[in-house]
Each structure stands twice: as structure tokens, then as C-alpha cells.
Amino acid sequence: MRNWLHCVWGTKSRASFLNEENKSKILEHIRTNAKSKNIYIYSINGCRDHVHCLISLLPDQNIAKIMQMIKGESSFWINKTGLCSNFEWADEYFAVSISESQIERVKNYIKNQEIQSQKEKLGGRVP
């Protein structure tokens, strides 16, 4: 049995740091770095000011430590590589447990983040 979590975190002050040029590099780095630390990210995507991911926790992992590792290391890497200047993630994050039966639904929600964010900004309407 796996523990599945849908995690969301944003940039500090909801600054629009993620863009066409850097988003894929940042998300790929997060995934690769997580894998090197034995953190399994099943799905990851984001918009200009936040990231969603679906993580499977191992029995000896806890969400606070996982999020600290993902956010802290990626923030350091983003600034070191110059993809963004003065980049910071917000301190807080959101995490909710997902049942096995909802994994594909959440994966699709994360995959379609740009569309989903646009819907939410327009009150559920897409132009």
C-alpha cells in the first residue's frame, strides 16, 4: 500500500516566476533531484506562480521533510543557475492524501494545470 499525496506550493508573494523558458527546466530538475533522494514524483506540472505534484511516500518518509527537500533544493538551484533572480518559494504548501482510485484523475488534473488555472480565474468558464 502506498501513501499518495497531491501537493501544491507557490512562489513567494505569488510572483509569476515560472514561464515558457524556465518552467520545463525547473520541473524536470525537481523530478530528477527528488528521484536522487528516493522521492517518487508520479506527476508534476505548474503555472506561473505555483506547482502541483503527485507524490508517493515511502513508509519512512514524512511530508514536511519531503517538501523541505524539494522546495529548498530547487530554490537554491534556480538561483544558482540564474533561471530567475531572487527566486523563493512561499513557506507554506498544501498536501492532501489521495486514494488509489483517484490517482489517474489527479494525474490528469495536474497534467492540465494551465487549462485548470485559466478556468479557475474565469470562475469556471473557458473562453
N, C-alpha and C positions, 0 to 999 in steps of 0.2 A: 504494500500500500504506500503510495506516495502522498506527500503533502503539497498540494498545488496552490500557489498564490498569484493573484493578479495584483501587481504593484504599479503604482503611479507616483512619479515625483516630478517636480517642476524646477525651472530655473529661479534663481533668487529674484524676487520682485516681479516674477513672471516676464522677465526680459526675453525678447524674441531673438535668442542666440542661434537656434537651430535653423539652418536654411538649406537651400538646394546644394550648395557647395560643400557643406560640412556634415550634414545630418547622417548620411550613409557611413562616412568615416567614423563618426562618433559612435553610432550604434554598433558597427562592426567591432570597434575597439572594445566596447563594453562587453559584447558577447565573447570575444576572444579572451579578454582578461578574466572574465567570470569563469570560463572553461578552465583556464590555468589554475584557478583556485577551487576547482571542483564544485562550482556553482552551475547548475543546469538551467539555462535560459531557453525555453521552448519557443518563445515568440517575443519579438521586441520591435517597437516602432514608436514614432512620436511626431509631434508637431513643433511649431516654432518655440514653444515655451514649456513643453513637458514631454515625458517619456512614459510609455506603458510597457510592461513586460509580464510574461507568464513564466514563473519560476517553479521548479520542483525542488523542494527542500529535502535533504537527507535527514535521517533521524538525529544526527548530532549537530545540525545547523539551526540557527535561530535567525529570525527575520531582521532583528536590529543589527546584528553583526554583518549579515549579508548586505543589507542596504548601506551600511557604513563603508564596507569594502568597495562596493560598486560605485557609489557616489563619490567617495573620497578619492579613489584612484583615478576615476575618469575625469574629475575636475582638475586634478594635478596634471594629467596627460594632455587635456585640452589646452590648458595654459602653456605647458611646456612646448607643445608643438606649434603654438601660435594660431591654431584654428579660430580661436576667439581670444580677445584680450580681456583681462579681469573677469573671467568666467567663474561663476559659482552656481551650484545647485542650492535650492532652498533647503533649510534644515529639515523640514517635515517631509513625510511621504505618506501614502495611503497603501494599505495592503489588505486584501480580503481573501479568505480561503475559497477555493473553487472545488466543486465536486468533480469526480472523474467524468460524469455525464455532461458537464458543461465546458470541458476543455476545448473542443472544436469551436463552439460558439464564441468563447472568449478569444481564442486564437484569431478568428475571423474579425472580431471587433477590433483587436489590436492591429491586424493587417490593414484595416480600412480606416486608420486614425485620421487621415486628412479629411475624408468624407464625413466621418463621425463628428469631428470638431466643427466643421462647417455647419452641419445640421444643428448642433447644439447652440452655436452662435446665432442662428436664424430661428431659434425656437422650434426646431424640429422640421423646418421646411428647407428643401434644397432647391436652388434656382433651376 
